[in-house]
């Protein structure tokens, strides 16, 4: 059964949206391992700051089933997909890793290429699984985080009440 990692973010009604998304993931997948919650600036557009975290769980669902479930949860919580990639959103659920799978399919690429590029993905992922190795680079997530240039992407750990 693969271990799945999902990036969770929101910059509209952040606390409510994050709680609702995590609750729906728990309903579907059971026990979740959650990173800390971090606040980050919007990337790629002018907008309110985001709350971000990473959730991990085990599932027998296929990668396509997980992608569909994430999209359904987003839609349930008001996520509207348009032509613009970088916009404000109530809930953003991104499949980061699906076990050791390296694949590209309809609407996904795993491991997600944002893992080494964005602090709001890499820091929480390295917190959850510091010794786990990236399926393509072979570097541990902790080593990737230690090598990451943090100057341009400040993150603020948030004391989040679940």
Protein Blocks (a to p, Z undefined) as FASTA:
>chain_A
ZZdddddddfehkllmmmmmmmmmmmmnopaddddddddddehiacddddddddddddfb
dfklmmmmmmmmmmmnopacdfblbdcdfbdcddfbgcjbdcddehiacddfklmmpmkl
mmmmmmmmmmbccfklopafklmmmmpcfklmccddddddZZ
